[in-house]
């Protein structure tokens, strides 16, 4: 989340209807706690462009690399 924020990409943690608490849906899927706690919520609209999606994908890849290196 912090990596994306540094790229001016706004995302959220947790469930939209629970104001940042764990998603009951992810819990019901039987996911492990660390996976649920690491989940991000992304929202798109008809106004988002392909370029914005490409930037998001590149930023997610960059964030993943950063997190993998920090282990």
CHARMM-style PDB file with segment names, atoms N, HN, CA, C and O in Angstrom:
ATOM      1  N   UNK     1       0.825  -1.175   0.000  1.00  0.00      PROA
ATOM      2  CA  UNK     1       0.000   0.000   0.000  1.00  0.00      PROA
ATOM      3  C   UNK     1       0.882   1.256   0.000  1.00  0.00      PROA
ATOM      4  O   UNK     1       0.602   2.220  -0.712  1.00  0.00      PROA
ATOM      5  N   UNK     2       1.930   1.231   0.793  1.00  0.00      PROA
ATOM      6  HN  UNK     2       2.157   0.448   1.371  1.00  0.00      PROA
ATOM      7  CA  UNK     2       2.835   2.379   0.851  1.00  0.00      PROA
ATOM      8  C   UNK     2       3.576   2.583  -0.467  1.00  0.00      PROA
ATOM      9  O   UNK     2       3.773   3.714  -0.912  1.00  0.00      PROA
ATOM     10  N   UNK     3       3.985   1.469  -1.087  1.00  0.00      PROA
ATOM     11  HN  UNK     3       3.825   0.551  -0.725  1.00  0.00      PROA
ATOM     12  CA  UNK     3       4.682   1.565  -2.379  1.00  0.00      PROA
ATOM     13  C   UNK     3       3.794   2.230  -3.424  1.00  0.00      PROA
ATOM     14  O   UNK     3       4.250   3.085  -4.184  1.00  0.00      PROA
ATOM     15  N   UNK     4       2.539   1.837  -3.458  1.00  0.00      PROA
ATOM     16  HN  UNK     4       2.168   1.143  -2.841  1.00  0.00      PROA
ATOM     17  CA  UNK     4       1.609   2.422  -4.431  1.00  0.00      PROA
ATOM     18  C   UNK     4       1.311   3.881  -4.102  1.00  0.00      PROA
ATOM     19  O   UNK     4       1.168   4.709  -5.002  1.00  0.00      PROA
ATOM     20  N   UNK     5       1.219   4.191  -2.814  1.00  0.00      PROA
ATOM     21  HN  UNK     5       1.336   3.518  -2.083  1.00  0.00      PROA
ATOM     22  CA  UNK     5       0.964   5.571  -2.400  1.00  0.00      PROA
ATOM     23  C   UNK     5       2.082   6.493  -2.879  1.00  0.00      PROA
ATOM     24  O   UNK     5       1.830   7.634  -3.267  1.00  0.00      PROA
ATOM     25  N   UNK     6       3.320   5.993  -2.850  1.00  0.00      PROA
ATOM     26  HN  UNK     6       3.525   5.066  -2.535  1.00  0.00      PROA
ATOM     27  CA  UNK     6       4.452   6.794  -3.324  1.00  0.00      PROA
ATOM     28  C   UNK     6       4.366   7.061  -4.824  1.00  0.00      PROA
ATOM     29  O   UNK     6       4.993   7.994  -5.327  1.00  0.00      PROA
ATOM     30  N   UNK     7       3.595   6.248  -5.536  1.00  0.00      PROA
ATOM     31  HN  UNK     7       3.086   5.491  -5.128  1.00  0.00      PROA
ATOM     32  CA  UNK     7       3.388   6.427  -6.978  1.00  0.00      PROA
ATOM     33  C   UNK     7       2.084   7.199  -7.255  1.00  0.00      PROA
ATOM     34  O   UNK     7       1.630   7.277  -8.396  1.00  0.00      PROA
ATOM     35  N   UNK     8       1.494   7.764  -6.196  1.00  0.00      PROA
ATOM     36  HN  UNK     8       1.862   7.700  -5.268  1.00  0.00      PROA
ATOM     37  CA  UNK     8       0.215   8.504  -6.290  1.00  0.00      PROA
ATOM     38  C   UNK     8      -0.939   7.619  -6.751  1.00  0.00      PROA
ATOM     39  O   UNK     8      -1.848   8.072  -7.447  1.00  0.00      PROA
ATOM     40  N   UNK     9      -0.886   6.354  -6.352  1.00  0.00      PROA
ATOM     41  HN  UNK     9      -0.147   5.987  -5.786  1.00  0.00      PROA
ATOM     42  CA  UNK     9      -1.977   5.429  -6.642  1.00  0.00      PROA
ATOM     43  C   UNK     9      -2.679   5.129  -5.325  1.00  0.00      PROA
ATOM     44  O   UNK     9      -2.067   4.635  -4.379  1.00  0.00      PROA
ATOM     45  N   UNK    10      -3.959   5.431  -5.277  1.00  0.00      PROA
ATOM     46  HN  UNK    10      -4.457   5.833  -6.046  1.00  0.00      PROA
ATOM     47  CA  UNK    10      -4.731   5.252  -4.047  1.00  0.00      PROA
ATOM     48  C   UNK    10      -5.411   3.887  -4.053  1.00  0.00      PROA
ATOM     49  O   UNK    10      -6.155   3.551  -4.974  1.00  0.00      PROA
ATOM     50  N   UNK    11      -5.146   3.120  -3.024  1.00  0.00      PROA
ATOM     51  HN  UNK    11      -4.541   3.393  -2.276  1.00  0.00      PROA
ATOM     52  CA  UNK    11      -5.793   1.828  -2.808  1.00  0.00      PROA
ATOM     53  C   UNK    11      -6.224   1.785  -1.352  1.00  0.00      PROA
ATOM     54  O   UNK    11      -5.897   2.678  -0.569  1.00  0.00      PROA
ATOM     55  N   UNK    12      -6.948   0.755  -1.002  1.00  0.00      PROA
ATOM     56  HN  UNK    12      -7.213   0.030  -1.637  1.00  0.00      PROA
ATOM     57  CA  UNK    12      -7.422   0.634   0.368  1.00  0.00      PROA
ATOM     58  C   UNK    12      -7.207  -0.781   0.858  1.00  0.00      PROA
ATOM     59  O   UNK    12      -7.134  -1.722   0.069  1.00  0.00      PROA
ATOM     60  N   UNK    13      -7.106  -0.923   2.174  1.00  0.00      PROA
ATOM     61  HN  UNK    13      -7.166  -0.158   2.815  1.00  0.00      PROA
ATOM     62  CA  UNK    13      -7.033  -2.237   2.795  1.00  0.00      PROA
ATOM     63  C   UNK    13      -8.391  -2.559   3.372  1.00  0.00      PROA
ATOM     64  O   UNK    13      -9.129  -1.665   3.786  1.00  0.00      PROA
ATOM     65  N   UNK    14      -8.711  -3.803   3.398  1.00  0.00      PROA
ATOM     66  HN  UNK    14      -8.111  -4.529   3.062  1.00  0.00      PROA
ATOM     67  CA  UNK    14      -9.939  -4.228   4.048  1.00  0.00      PROA
ATOM     68  C   UNK    14     -11.177  -4.060   3.211  1.00  0.00      PROA
ATOM     69  O   UNK    14     -11.128  -3.655   2.050  1.00  0.00      PROA
ATOM     70  N   UNK    15     -12.277  -4.380   3.829  1.00  0.00      PROA
ATOM     71  HN  UNK    15     -12.317  -4.709   4.773  1.00  0.00      PROA
ATOM     72  CA  UNK    15     -13.570  -4.379   3.164  1.00  0.00      PROA
ATOM     73  C   UNK    15     -14.161  -2.979   3.108  1.00  0.00      PROA
ATOM     74  O   UNK    15     -14.060  -2.222   4.073  1.00  0.00      PROA
ATOM     75  N   UNK    16     -14.770  -2.635   1.998  1.00  0.00      PROA
ATOM     76  HN  UNK    16     -14.852  -3.250   1.214  1.00  0.00      PROA
ATOM     77  CA  UNK    16     -15.383  -1.316   1.856  1.00  0.00      PROA
ATOM     78  C   UNK    16     -16.525  -1.135   2.837  1.00  0.00      PROA
ATOM     79  O   UNK    16     -16.710  -0.044   3.376  1.00  0.00      PROA
ATOM     80  N   UNK    17     -17.280  -2.171   3.073  1.00  0.00      PROA
ATOM     81  HN  UNK    17     -17.129  -3.057   2.635  1.00  0.00      PROA
ATOM     82  CA  UNK    17     -18.445  -2.050   3.942  1.00  0.00      PROA
ATOM     83  C   UNK    17     -18.092  -2.159   5.418  1.00  0.00      PROA
ATOM     84  O   UNK    17     -18.944  -1.912   6.272  1.00  0.00      PROA
ATOM     85  N   UNK    18     -16.868  -2.519   5.731  1.00  0.00      PROA
ATOM     86  HN  UNK    18     -16.176  -2.719   5.037  1.00  0.00      PROA
ATOM     87  CA  UNK    18     -16.463  -2.665   7.127  1.00  0.00      PROA
ATOM     88  C   UNK    18     -15.417  -1.635   7.533  1.00  0.00      PROA
ATOM     89  O   UNK    18     -14.780  -1.784   8.576  1.00  0.00      PROA
ATOM     90  N   UNK    19     -15.231  -0.606   6.738  1.00  0.00      PROA
ATOM     91  HN  UNK    19     -15.748  -0.485   5.891  1.00  0.00      PROA
ATOM     92  CA  UNK    19     -14.332   0.505   7.048  1.00  0.00      PROA
ATOM     93  C   UNK    19     -12.954   0.052   7.510  1.00  0.00      PROA
ATOM     94  O   UNK    19     -12.506   0.399   8.603  1.00  0.00      PROA
ATOM     95  N   UNK    20     -12.294  -0.721   6.672  1.00  0.00      PROA
ATOM     96  HN  UNK    20     -12.657  -1.004   5.784  1.00  0.00      PROA
ATOM     97  CA  UNK    20     -10.923  -1.127   6.937  1.00  0.00      PROA
ATOM     98  C   UNK    20     -10.758  -2.419   7.705  1.00  0.00      PROA
ATOM     99  O   UNK    20      -9.630  -2.869   7.910  1.00  0.00      PROA
ATOM    100  N   UNK    21     -11.847  -3.028   8.134  1.00  0.00      PROA
ATOM    101  HN  UNK    21     -12.763  -2.663   7.968  1.00  0.00      PROA
ATOM    102  CA  UNK    21     -11.744  -4.309   8.829  1.00  0.00      PROA
ATOM    103  C   UNK    21     -11.590  -5.436   7.814  1.00  0.00      PROA
ATOM    104  O   UNK    21     -11.752  -5.233   6.611  1.00  0.00      PROA
ATOM    105  N   UNK    22     -11.280  -6.609   8.310  1.00  0.00      PROA
ATOM    106  HN  UNK    22     -11.148  -6.774   9.287  1.00  0.00      PROA
ATOM    107  CA  UNK    22     -11.104  -7.769   7.443  1.00  0.00      PROA
ATOM    108  C   UNK    22     -12.355  -8.075   6.636  1.00  0.00      PROA
ATOM    109  O   UNK    22     -13.481  -7.893   7.097  1.00  0.00      PROA
ATOM    110  N   UNK    23     -12.127  -8.535   5.443  1.00  0.00      PROA
ATOM    111  HN  UNK    23     -11.212  -8.683   5.068  1.00  0.00      PROA
ATOM    112  CA  UNK    23     -13.220  -8.931   4.553  1.00  0.00      PROA
ATOM    113  C   UNK    23     -13.784 -10.283   4.974  1.00  0.00      PROA
ATOM    114  O   UNK    23     -13.051 -11.267   5.077  1.00  0.00      PROA
ATOM    115  N   UNK    24     -15.081 -10.322   5.212  1.00  0.00      PROA
ATOM    116  HN  UNK    24     -15.677  -9.523   5.128  1.00  0.00      PROA
ATOM    117  CA  UNK    24     -15.731 -11.594   5.538  1.00  0.00      PROA
ATOM    118  C   UNK    24     -15.680 -12.543   4.339  1.00  0.00      PROA
ATOM    119  O   UNK    24     -15.636 -13.762   4.505  1.00  0.00      PROA
ATOM    120  N   UNK    25     -15.686 -11.984   3.152  1.00  0.00      PROA
ATOM    121  HN  UNK    25     -15.722 -10.993   3.017  1.00  0.00      PROA
ATOM    122  CA  UNK    25     -15.629 -12.809   1.938  1.00  0.00      PROA
ATOM    123  C   UNK    25     -14.293 -13.544   1.870  1.00  0.00      PROA
ATOM    124  O   UNK    25     -14.256 -14.747   1.610  1.00  0.00      PROA
ATOM    125  N   UNK    26     -13.203 -12.828   2.101  1.00  0.00      PROA
ATOM    126  HN  UNK    26     -13.232 -11.851   2.312  1.00  0.00      PROA
ATOM    127  CA  UNK    26     -11.884 -13.469   2.067  1.00  0.00      PROA
ATOM    128  C   UNK    26     -11.751 -14.498   3.184  1.00  0.00      PROA
ATOM    129  O   UNK    26     -11.144 -15.552   2.993  1.00  0.00      PROA
ATOM    130  N   UNK    27     -12.317 -14.194   4.347  1.00  0.00      PROA
ATOM    131  HN  UNK    27     -12.810 -13.338   4.502  1.00  0.00      PROA
ATOM    132  CA  UNK    27     -12.297 -15.171   5.437  1.00  0.00      PROA
ATOM    133  C   UNK    27     -13.102 -16.416   5.058  1.00  0.00      PROA
ATOM    134  O   UNK    27     -12.668 -17.539   5.314  1.00  0.00      PROA
ATOM    135  N   UNK    28     -14.280 -16.216   4.445  1.00  0.00      PROA
ATOM    136  HN  UNK    28     -14.633 -15.304   4.237  1.00  0.00      PROA
ATOM    137  CA  UNK    28     -15.140 -17.335   4.050  1.00  0.00      PROA
ATOM    138  C   UNK    28     -14.469 -18.203   2.984  1.00  0.00      PROA
ATOM    139  O   UNK    28     -14.771 -19.391   2.867  1.00  0.00      PROA
ATOM    140  N   UNK    29     -13.566 -17.614   2.211  1.00  0.00      PROA
ATOM    141  HN  UNK    29     -13.320 -16.649   2.306  1.00  0.00      PROA
ATOM    142  CA  UNK    29     -12.838 -18.378   1.197  1.00  0.00      PROA
ATOM    143  C   UNK    29     -11.766 -19.262   1.831  1.00  0.00      PROA
ATOM    144  O   UNK    29     -11.144 -20.082   1.156  1.00  0.00      PROA
ATOM    145  N   UNK    30     -11.561 -19.086   3.131  1.00  0.00      PROA
ATOM    146  HN  UNK    30     -12.067 -18.420   3.679  1.00  0.00      PROA
ATOM    147  CA  UNK    30     -10.585 -19.909   3.830  1.00  0.00      PROA
ATOM    148  C   UNK    30      -9.150 -19.468   3.653  1.00  0.00      PROA
ATOM    149  O   UNK    30      -8.229 -20.259   3.861  1.00  0.00      PROA
ATOM    150  N   UNK    31      -8.944 -18.222   3.273  1.00  0.00      PROA
ATOM    151  HN  UNK    31      -9.692 -17.580   3.104  1.00  0.00      PROA
ATOM    152  CA  UNK    31      -7.585 -17.723   3.082  1.00  0.00      PROA
ATOM    153  C   UNK    31      -6.889 -17.552   4.420  1.00  0.00      PROA
ATOM    154  O   UNK    31      -7.534 -17.300   5.438  1.00  0.00      PROA
ATOM    155  N   UNK    32      -5.576 -17.688   4.413  1.00  0.00      PROA
ATOM    156  HN  UNK    32      -5.052 -17.893   3.586  1.00  0.00      PROA
ATOM    157  CA  UNK    32      -4.780 -17.523   5.622  1.00  0.00      PROA
ATOM    158  C   UNK    32      -4.807 -16.054   6.056  1.00  0.00      PROA
ATOM    159  O   UNK    32      -5.005 -15.151   5.244  1.00  0.00      PROA
ATOM    160  N   UNK    33      -4.604 -15.847   7.344  1.00  0.00      PROA
ATOM    161  HN  UNK    33      -4.442 -16.581   8.004  1.00  0.00      PROA
ATOM    162  CA  UNK    33      -4.649 -14.496   7.917  1.00  0.00      PROA
ATOM    163  C   UNK    33      -3.672 -13.540   7.239  1.00  0.00      PROA
ATOM    164  O   UNK    33      -4.014 -12.385   6.984  1.00  0.00      PROA
ATOM    165  N   UNK    34      -2.458 -14.011   6.944  1.00  0.00      PROA
ATOM    166  HN  UNK    34      -2.180 -14.949   7.151  1.00  0.00      PROA
ATOM    167  CA  UNK    34      -1.479 -13.110   6.329  1.00  0.00      PROA
ATOM    168  C   UNK    34      -1.887 -12.704   4.919  1.00  0.00      PROA
ATOM    169  O   UNK    34      -1.565 -11.602   4.474  1.00  0.00      PROA
ATOM    170  N   UNK    35      -2.585 -13.571   4.223  1.00  0.00      PROA
ATOM    171  HN  UNK    35      -2.847 -14.466   4.585  1.00  0.00      PROA
ATOM    172  CA  UNK    35      -3.082 -13.230   2.883  1.00  0.00      PROA
ATOM    173  C   UNK    35      -4.200 -12.204   3.004  1.00  0.00      PROA
ATOM    174  O   UNK    35      -4.222 -11.215   2.271  1.00  0.00      PROA
ATOM    175  N   UNK    36      -5.120 -12.435   3.922  1.00  0.00      PROA
ATOM    176  HN  UNK    36      -5.102 -13.238   4.517  1.00  0.00      PROA
ATOM    177  CA  UNK    36      -6.231 -11.493   4.123  1.00  0.00      PROA
ATOM    178  C   UNK    36      -5.690 -10.134   4.547  1.00  0.00      PROA
ATOM    179  O   UNK    36      -6.118  -9.101   4.032  1.00  0.00      PROA
ATOM    180  N   UNK    37      -4.748 -10.137   5.488  1.00  0.00      PROA
ATOM    181  HN  UNK    37      -4.400 -10.976   5.906  1.00  0.00      PROA
ATOM    182  CA  UNK    37      -4.193  -8.875   5.979  1.00  0.00      PROA
ATOM    183  C   UNK    37      -3.382  -8.140   4.917  1.00  0.00      PROA
ATOM    184  O   UNK    37      -3.197  -6.926   5.013  1.00  0.00      PROA
ATOM    185  N   UNK    38      -2.900  -8.854   3.911  1.00  0.00      PROA
ATOM    186  HN  UNK    38      -3.050  -9.840   3.832  1.00  0.00      PROA
ATOM    187  CA  UNK    38      -2.127  -8.231   2.844  1.00  0.00      PROA
ATOM    188  C   UNK    38      -2.946  -7.866   1.618  1.00  0.00      PROA
ATOM    189  O   UNK    38      -2.407  -7.361   0.634  1.00  0.00      PROA
ATOM    190  N   UNK    39      -4.248  -8.121   1.674  1.00  0.00      PROA
ATOM    191  HN  UNK    39      -4.686  -8.532   2.474  1.00  0.00      PROA
ATOM    192  CA  UNK    39      -5.100  -7.843   0.516  1.00  0.00      PROA
ATOM    193  C   UNK    39      -5.326  -6.352   0.339  1.00  0.00      PROA
ATOM    194  O   UNK    39      -5.420  -5.604   1.312  1.00  0.00      PROA
ATOM    195  N   UNK    40      -5.411  -5.933  -0.907  1.00  0.00      PROA
ATOM    196  HN  UNK    40      -5.335  -6.541  -1.697  1.00  0.00      PROA
ATOM    197  CA  UNK    40      -5.726  -4.553  -1.238  1.00  0.00      PROA
ATOM    198  C   UNK    40      -7.032  -4.505  -2.013  1.00  0.00      PROA
ATOM    199  O   UNK    40      -7.360  -5.428  -2.758  1.00  0.00      PROA
ATOM    200  N   UNK    41      -7.769  -3.422  -1.829  1.00  0.00      PROA
ATOM    201  HN  UNK    41      -7.502  -2.673  -1.223  1.00  0.00      PROA
ATOM    202  CA  UNK    41      -9.020  -3.220  -2.570  1.00  0.00      PROA
ATOM    203  C   UNK    41      -8.764  -2.150  -3.619  1.00  0.00      PROA
ATOM    204  O   UNK    41      -8.319  -1.047  -3.299  1.00  0.00      PROA
ATOM    205  N   UNK    42      -9.048  -2.480  -4.868  1.00  0.00      PROA
ATOM    206  HN  UNK    42      -9.409  -3.375  -5.128  1.00  0.00      PROA
ATOM    207  CA  UNK    42      -8.892  -1.554  -5.985  1.00  0.00      PROA
ATOM    208  C   UNK    42     -10.259  -1.239  -6.568  1.00  0.00      PROA
ATOM    209  O   UNK    42     -11.124  -2.111  -6.656  1.00  0.00      PROA
ATOM    210  N   UNK    43     -10.442  -0.015  -6.957  1.00  0.00      PROA
ATOM    211  HN  UNK    43      -9.739   0.693  -6.885  1.00  0.00      PROA
ATOM    212  CA  UNK    43     -11.701   0.384  -7.593  1.00  0.00      PROA
ATOM    213  C   UNK    43     -11.400   1.018  -8.942  1.00  0.00      PROA
ATOM    214  O   UNK    43     -10.454   1.791  -9.091  1.00  0.00      PROA
ATOM    215  N   UNK    44     -12.218   0.676  -9.909  1.00  0.00      PROA
ATOM    216  HN  UNK    44     -12.987   0.048  -9.788  1.00  0.00      PROA
ATOM    217  CA  UNK    44     -12.091   1.245 -11.249  1.00  0.00      PROA
ATOM    218  C   UNK    44     -13.424   1.865 -11.644  1.00  0.00      PROA
ATOM    219  O   UNK    44     -14.475   1.520 -11.104  1.00  0.00      PROA
ATOM    220  N   UNK    45     -13.358   2.777 -12.586  1.00  0.00      PROA
ATOM    221  HN  UNK    45     -12.504   3.057 -13.025  1.00  0.00      PROA
ATOM    222  CA  UNK    45     -14.578   3.357 -13.132  1.00  0.00      PROA
ATOM    223  C   UNK    45     -14.453   3.401 -14.649  1.00  0.00      PROA
ATOM    224  O   UNK    45     -13.403   3.094 -15.213  1.00  0.00      PROA
ATOM    225  N   UNK    46     -15.528   3.781 -15.284  1.00  0.00      PROA
ATOM    226  HN  UNK    46     -16.382   4.030 -14.826  1.00  0.00      PROA
ATOM    227  CA  UNK    46     -15.506   3.890 -16.747  1.00  0.00      PROA
ATOM    228  C   UNK    46     -14.574   5.004 -17.215  1.00  0.00      PROA
ATOM    229  O   UNK    46     -14.269   5.106 -18.403  1.00  0.00      PROA
ATOM    230  N   UNK    47     -14.125   5.832 -16.285  1.00  0.00      PROA
ATOM    231  HN  UNK    47     -14.372   5.749 -15.320  1.00  0.00      PROA
ATOM    232  CA  UNK    47     -13.245   6.948 -16.639  1.00  0.00      PROA
ATOM    233  C   UNK    47     -11.765   6.580 -16.580  1.00  0.00      PROA
ATOM    234  O   UNK    47     -10.917   7.345 -17.039  1.00  0.00      PROA
ATOM    235  N   UNK    48     -11.449   5.413 -16.019  1.00  0.00      PROA
ATOM    236  HN  UNK    48     -12.138   4.791 -15.646  1.00  0.00      PROA
ATOM    237  CA  UNK    48     -10.059   4.975 -16.010  1.00  0.00      PROA
ATOM    238  C   UNK    48      -9.625   4.629 -17.427  1.00  0.00      PROA
ATOM    239  O   UNK    48     -10.405   4.122 -18.233  1.00  0.00      PROA
ATOM    240  N   UNK    49      -8.369   4.916 -17.704  1.00  0.00      PROA
ATOM    241  HN  UNK    49      -7.736   5.328 -17.049  1.00  0.00      PROA
ATOM    242  CA  UNK    49      -7.822   4.658 -19.033  1.00  0.00      PROA
ATOM    243  C   UNK    49      -6.934   3.418 -19.026  1.00  0.00      PROA
ATOM    244  O   UNK    49      -6.539   2.930 -17.966  1.00  0.00      PROA
ATOM    245  N   UNK    50      -6.629   2.922 -20.203  1.00  0.00      PROA
ATOM    246  HN  UNK    50      -6.949   3.318 -21.063  1.00  0.00      PROA
ATOM    247  CA  UNK    50      -5.694   1.804 -20.328  1.00  0.00      PROA
ATOM    248  C   UNK    50      -4.329   2.209 -19.794  1.00  0.00      PROA
ATOM    249  O   UNK    50      -3.648   1.414 -19.146  1.00  0.00      PROA
ATOM    250  N   UNK    51      -3.935   3.435 -20.064  1.00  0.00      PROA
ATOM    251  HN  UNK    51      -4.489   4.080 -20.590  1.00  0.00      PROA
ATOM    252  CA  UNK    51      -2.648   3.927 -19.575  1.00  0.00      PROA
ATOM    253  C   UNK    51      -2.596   3.868 -18.043  1.00  0.00      PROA
ATOM    254  O   UNK    51      -1.579   3.469 -17.477  1.00  0.00      PROA
ATOM    255  N   UNK    52      -3.671   4.255 -17.377  1.00  0.00      PROA
ATOM    256  HN  UNK    52      -4.498   4.579 -17.837  1.00  0.00      PROA
ATOM    257  CA  UNK    52      -3.712   4.181 -15.919  1.00  0.00      PROA
ATOM    258  C   UNK    52      -3.619   2.738 -15.430  1.00  0.00      PROA
ATOM    259  O   UNK    52      -2.958   2.455 -14.430  1.00  0.00      PROA
ATOM    260  N   UNK    53      -4.279   1.836 -16.135  1.00  0.00      PROA
ATOM    261  HN  UNK    53      -4.816   2.065 -16.947  1.00  0.00      PROA
ATOM    262  CA  UNK    53      -4.196   0.418 -15.779  1.00  0.00      PROA
ATOM    263  C   UNK    53      -2.776  -0.104 -15.963  1.00  0.00      PROA
ATOM    264  O   UNK    53      -2.278  -0.866 -15.134  1.00  0.00      PROA
ATOM    265  N   UNK    54      -2.130   0.304 -17.041  1.00  0.00      PROA
ATOM    266  HN  UNK    54      -2.534   0.923 -17.715  1.00  0.00      PROA
ATOM    267  CA  UNK    54      -0.746  -0.106 -17.287  1.00  0.00      PROA
ATOM    268  C   UNK    54       0.188   0.419 -16.195  1.00  0.00      PROA
ATOM    269  O   UNK    54       1.098  -0.288 -15.762  1.00  0.00      PROA
ATOM    270  N   UNK    55      -0.037   1.656 -15.754  1.00  0.00      PROA
ATOM    271  HN  UNK    55      -0.776   2.230 -16.106  1.00  0.00      PROA
ATOM    272  CA  UNK    55       0.762   2.244 -14.679  1.00  0.00      PROA
ATOM    273  C   UNK    55       0.548   1.459 -13.386  1.00  0.00      PROA
ATOM    274  O   UNK    55       1.501   1.185 -12.657  1.00  0.00      PROA
ATOM    275  N   UNK    56      -0.701   1.099 -13.105  1.00  0.00      PROA
ATOM    276  HN  UNK    56      -1.475   1.321 -13.697  1.00  0.00      PROA
ATOM    277  CA  UNK    56      -1.000   0.306 -11.908  1.00  0.00      PROA
ATOM    278  C   UNK    56      -0.279  -1.031 -11.950  1.00  0.00      PROA
ATOM    279  O   UNK    56       0.334  -1.434 -10.961  1.00  0.00      PROA
ATOM    280  N   UNK    57      -0.345  -1.717 -13.070  1.00  0.00      PROA
ATOM    281  HN  UNK    57      -0.843  -1.390 -13.872  1.00  0.00      PROA
ATOM    282  CA  UNK    57       0.307  -3.015 -13.211  1.00  0.00      PROA
ATOM    283  C   UNK    57       1.815  -2.890 -13.006  1.00  0.00      PROA
ATOM    284  O   UNK    57       2.413  -3.698 -12.295  1.00  0.00      PROA
ATOM    285  N   UNK    58       2.425  -1.891 -13.620  1.00  0.00      PROA
ATOM    286  HN  UNK    58       1.939  -1.235 -14.197  1.00  0.00      PROA
ATOM    287  CA  UNK    58       3.862  -1.679 -13.463  1.00  0.00      PROA
ATOM    288  C   UNK    58       4.208  -1.346 -12.008  1.00  0.00      PROA
ATOM    289  O   UNK    58       5.224  -1.808 -11.488  1.00  0.00      PROA
ATOM    290  N   UNK    59       3.377  -0.559 -11.368  1.00  0.00      PROA
ATOM    291  HN  UNK    59       2.552  -0.184 -11.791  1.00  0.00      PROA
ATOM    292  CA  UNK    59       3.620  -0.186  -9.969  1.00  0.00      PROA
ATOM    293  C   UNK    59       3.455  -1.374  -9.043  1.00  0.00      PROA
ATOM    294  O   UNK    59       4.209  -1.509  -8.079  1.00  0.00      PROA
ATOM    295  N   UNK    60       2.483  -2.245  -9.311  1.00  0.00      PROA
ATOM    296  HN  UNK    60       1.870  -2.136 -10.094  1.00  0.00      PROA
ATOM    297  CA  UNK    60       2.320  -3.459  -8.514  1.00  0.00      PROA
ATOM    298  C   UNK    60       3.537  -4.374  -8.661  1.00  0.00      PROA
ATOM    299  O   UNK    60       4.009  -4.951  -7.681  1.00  0.00      PROA
ATOM    300  N   UNK    61       4.037  -4.500  -9.883  1.00  0.00      PROA
ATOM    301  HN  UNK    61       3.653  -4.031 -10.678  1.00  0.00      PROA
ATOM    302  CA  UNK    61       5.225  -5.324 -10.121  1.00  0.00      PROA
ATOM    303  C   UNK    61       6.432  -4.752  -9.379  1.00  0.00      PROA
ATOM    304  O   UNK    61       7.205  -5.499  -8.778  1.00  0.00      PROA
ATOM    305  N   UNK    62       6.592  -3.445  -9.420  1.00  0.00      PROA
ATOM    306  HN  UNK    62       5.964  -2.839  -9.909  1.00  0.00      PROA
ATOM    307  CA  UNK    62       7.690  -2.780  -8.726  1.00  0.00      PROA
ATOM    308  C   UNK    62       7.560  -2.976  -7.211  1.00  0.00      PROA
ATOM    309  O   UNK    62       8.554  -3.236  -6.533  1.00  0.00      PROA
ATOM    310  N   UNK    63       6.352  -2.854  -6.687  1.00  0.00      PROA
ATOM    311  HN  UNK    63       5.545  -2.642  -7.238  1.00  0.00      PROA
ATOM    312  CA  UNK    63       6.114  -3.056  -5.253  1.00  0.00      PROA
ATOM    313  C   UNK    63       6.430  -4.490  -4.851  1.00  0.00      PROA
ATOM    314  O   UNK    63       7.029  -4.726  -3.802  1.00  0.00      PROA
ATOM    315  N   UNK    64       6.031  -5.440  -5.677  1.00  0.00      PROA
ATOM    316  HN  UNK    64       5.544  -5.248  -6.529  1.00  0.00      PROA
ATOM    317  CA  UNK    64       6.306  -6.848  -5.392  1.00  0.00      PROA
ATOM    318  C   UNK    64       7.811  -7.095  -5.335  1.00  0.00      PROA
ATOM    319  O   UNK    64       8.296  -7.789  -4.441  1.00  0.00      PROA
ATOM    320  N   UNK    65       8.538  -6.535  -6.273  1.00  0.00      PROA
ATOM    321  HN  UNK    65       8.145  -5.971  -6.999  1.00  0.00      PROA
ATOM    322  CA  UNK    65      10.002  -6.683  -6.282  1.00  0.00      PROA
ATOM    323  C   UNK    65      10.604  -6.101  -5.012  1.00  0.00      PROA
ATOM    324  O   UNK    65      11.493  -6.701  -4.409  1.00  0.00      PROA
ATOM    325  N   UNK    66      10.122  -4.939  -4.609  1.00  0.00      PROA
ATOM    326  HN  UNK    66       9.399  -4.451  -5.100  1.00  0.00      PROA
ATOM    327  CA  UNK    66      10.622  -4.288  -3.395  1.00  0.00      PROA
ATOM    328  C   UNK    66      10.364  -5.162  -2.173  1.00  0.00      PROA
ATOM    329  O   UNK    66      11.244  -5.331  -1.329  1.00  0.00      PROA
ATOM    330  N   UNK    67       9.150  -5.718  -2.080  1.00  0.00      PROA
ATOM    331  HN  UNK    67       8.435  -5.580  -2.766  1.00  0.00      PROA
ATOM    332  CA  UNK    67       8.805  -6.552  -0.938  1.00  0.00      PROA
ATOM    333  C   UNK    67       9.600  -7.860  -0.929  1.00  0.00      PROA
ATOM    334  O   UNK    67      10.003  -8.333   0.134  1.00  0.00      PROA
ATOM    335  N   UNK    68       9.823  -8.437  -2.091  1.00  0.00      PROA
ATOM    336  HN  UNK    68       9.496  -8.053  -2.955  1.00  0.00      PROA
ATOM    337  CA  UNK    68      10.594  -9.680  -2.180  1.00  0.00      PROA
ATOM    338  C   UNK    68      12.038  -9.431  -1.751  1.00  0.00      PROA
ATOM    339  O   UNK    68      12.619 -10.236  -1.023  1.00  0.00      PROA
ATOM    340  N   UNK    69      12.613  -8.320  -2.202  1.00  0.00      PROA
ATOM    341  HN  UNK    69      12.140  -7.667  -2.794  1.00  0.00      PROA
ATOM    342  CA  UNK    69      14.004  -7.997  -1.831  1.00  0.00      PROA
ATOM    343  C   UNK    69      14.141  -7.724  -0.344  1.00  0.00      PROA
ATOM    344  O   UNK    69      15.196  -7.983   0.235  1.00  0.00      PROA
ATOM    345  N   UNK    70      13.090  -7.206   0.286  1.00  0.00      PROA
ATOM    346  HN  UNK    70      12.233  -6.996  -0.185  1.00  0.00      PROA
ATOM    347  CA  UNK    70      13.184  -6.836   1.698  1.00  0.00      PROA
ATOM    348  C   UNK    70      13.031  -8.019   2.651  1.00  0.00      PROA
ATOM    349  O   UNK    70      13.195  -7.866   3.862  1.00  0.00      PROA
ATOM    350  N   UNK    71      12.721  -9.185   2.118  1.00  0.00      PROA
ATOM    351  HN  UNK    71      12.587  -9.310   1.134  1.00  0.00      PROA
ATOM    352  CA  UNK    71      12.557 -10.379   2.974  1.00  0.00      PROA
ATOM    353  C   UNK    71      13.838 -10.857   3.521  1.00  0.00      PROA
ATOM    354  OT1 UNK    71      13.865 -11.846   4.255  1.00  0.00      PROA
TER     355      UNK     71
END
